């Protein structure tokens, strides 16, 4: 969104007023990994730390060795410096890396102690080392064998020392709707069943993720061991509905998750949420129209289908999605043969976006001893 600086300023101001002691940033702190953008973000995060909040950052797929780091001059672009892994850690040294108890030699992952007895596993799931200059960064995420071994070593150490564990990484560790791995697998870490089970077996019950720009919480359970893990995915500050989360854990091991939104910015004081929704809807519809017309579907039919698809994505982005009674996910009535082919091909995914998996996405209290919620 073009108003990203205004949004960041509004978000920082809102978070400064929250009672939270720690701020977790699970990657994609920049759009295209420009060094100047990282330095700007670090300045904003420094405001939070100056106000008494400790900030922890890990990279997202846009942040390191991005081959599309540009400055925009009128209608043309020019390359600008991006950052290496070492430079990322240097820029964000005050936001997790300096506080790290342990660093993974094979990635930008680290372990930090948020407070006595509580360890944060800040995990780097990105594969920027495979990025190519002048090409878009790789969206997918995975852990190398070395990093997985380090994660398990750290989990074992936390267990031996009686430390509670929470986790943060960019990519999801659980599917957030049926068929996500098939349709958008690059938004979930590779071999996610193994990763999620590894974390759950060591009682890492809350995992904070991002990447997909959606407000969604999903739980994975292993009945034979009574283990579980919640993937708490938070949407982007530059995508409707501009959310952030406040999480608190009480002495009874109840984690309360509350969703808040940036409601206004300096250039949109009264209509920001509506503006943000229309902005994202237009972008989704534009992509969908071009895709659908590739099936030799008329523009009028493509626009009709694209609007329905966009409604599903927007509902998923906002969380707690529920298809209104009597409304079809994708309507095929009156369409041409090729239009109906598109419906057949995509309807399952659109239906999945509307069918929210348990538990609730925005406001929830989780019992960390049982995995029940209310």
BELKA-V497077 format. One record per pair of residues at least 24 apart in sequence whose C-alpha atoms are under 8 Angstrom apart, sorted by the first residue. I is the first residue (numbers start at 0). GAP is how many residues later the second one is. Records with the same first field share a line. If there is no record, write none. Layout:
I: GAP + GAP
This chain:
0: 237 + 238
3: 233 + 234
5: 259 + 260 + 261
6: 230 + 231 + 255 + 258
7: 36 + 229
8: 35
9: 252 + 254 + 255
10: 226 + 251
11: 32 + 33 + 35 + 36
13: 248
14: 33
15: 32 + 35
19: 33 + 226 + 227 + 228
20: 31 + 32 + 33
21: 31 + 32 + 33 + 34 + 92
22: 30 + 31 + 32 + 33
23: 31 + 32 + 33 + 144
24: 30 + 31 + 32 + 33
25: 31 + 32 + 33 + 34 + 142 + 143 + 144 + 182 + 183 + 184
26: 30 + 31 + 32 + 33 + 34 + 36 + 142 + 143 + 183 + 184
27: 31 + 32 + 33 + 34 + 35 + 142 + 183
28: 30 + 31 + 33 + 34
29: 32 + 33
30: 31 + 32
31: 30 + 31 + 34 + 36 + 37 + 38
32: 29 + 30 + 31 + 32 + 33 + 35 + 36 + 49 + 50
33: 29 + 32 + 35 + 36 + 46 + 47 + 48 + 49
34: 45 + 46 + 47 + 48
35: 45
37: 53
38: 52
41: 49 + 50
44: 50
53: 41
54: 39 + 40 + 41
55: 39 + 40 + 66
56: 35 + 38 + 39 + 65
57: 50 + 51 + 64 + 65 + 66 + 110 + 111 + 112
58: 29 + 49 + 65 + 67 + 111
59: 64 + 65 + 66 + 110 + 151
60: 65 + 66 + 67 + 76 + 77 + 78 + 79 + 80 + 109
61: 75 + 77
63: 24 + 64
64: 63 + 64 + 66 + 68 + 72
65: 62 + 65 + 66 + 67 + 69 + 70 + 71
66: 64 + 65 + 66 + 67 + 68 + 69 + 70
67: 65 + 66 + 67 + 68 + 69
103: 43 + 46
105: 38 + 40 + 41
106: 40
110: 43
116: 45 + 46 + 47
117: 45 + 46 + 47 + 48
118: 39 + 44 + 45 + 46 + 47
119: 45 + 46 + 47 + 48
120: 44 + 45 + 46 + 47
121: 45 + 46 + 47
122: 44 + 45 + 46 + 47
123: 45 + 46
124: 44 + 45 + 46 + 64
125: 44
138: 47 + 48
139: 45 + 46 + 47 + 48 + 49 + 50
140: 30 + 45 + 46 + 47 + 48 + 49
141: 47 + 48 + 49
142: 46 + 47
151: 46
154: 44 + 47
155: 46
158: 43
163: 39 + 40
164: 38 + 39 + 40
165: 38 + 39 + 40 + 41
166: 37 + 39 + 40 + 41
167: 39 + 40 + 41
168: 38 + 39 + 40 + 41
169: 39 + 40 + 41
170: 38 + 39 + 40
171: 37 + 38 + 39 + 59 + 61
172: 58
173: 44 + 45 + 46 + 57
174: 43
175: 40 + 41 + 42 + 181
176: 175 + 176 + 178 + 179 + 180
177: 171 + 174 + 175
178: 170 + 173
182: 166
186: 24 + 25
195: 24 + 33
198: 30
199: 27 + 28 + 29
200: 26
202: 24 + 25 + 26
203: 25
204: 24 + 25 + 163
205: 24 + 25 + 26
206: 24 + 25
207: 24 + 25 + 26
208: 24 + 25
209: 24 + 25 + 26
210: 24 + 25
212: 26 + 104
213: 102 + 103 + 104 + 105
214: 28 + 101 + 102 + 103 + 104 + 146 + 147
215: 100 + 101 + 103 + 104 + 144 + 145 + 146
216: 141 + 142 + 143 + 144 + 145
217: 139 + 140 + 141 + 143
218: 139 + 140
227: 143
234: 82
238: 37 + 41
239: 33 + 36 + 37 + 40 + 74 + 77 + 78
240: 32 + 35 + 36 + 76 + 77
241: 31 + 34
252: 114 + 115 + 116
253: 111 + 112 + 113 + 114
254: 110 + 111 + 112 + 113
255: 107 + 108 + 109 + 110
256: 105 + 106 + 107 + 108
257: 104 + 105 + 106
258: 103 + 104
276: 37
279: 34
280: 26 + 29 + 30 + 33
283: 26
284: 24 + 25
291: 50
294: 43 + 47
295: 42
296: 39 + 41 + 42
300: 34 + 38
301: 37
304: 25 + 26
308: 41
311: 38 + 39 + 41 + 42
312: 37 + 40
314: 38 + 39
315: 37 + 38 + 40
318: 37 + 41 + 42 + 43
319: 36 + 40 + 41 + 42
320: 32 + 33 + 34 + 35
321: 32 + 33 + 34
322: 31 + 32
328: 25
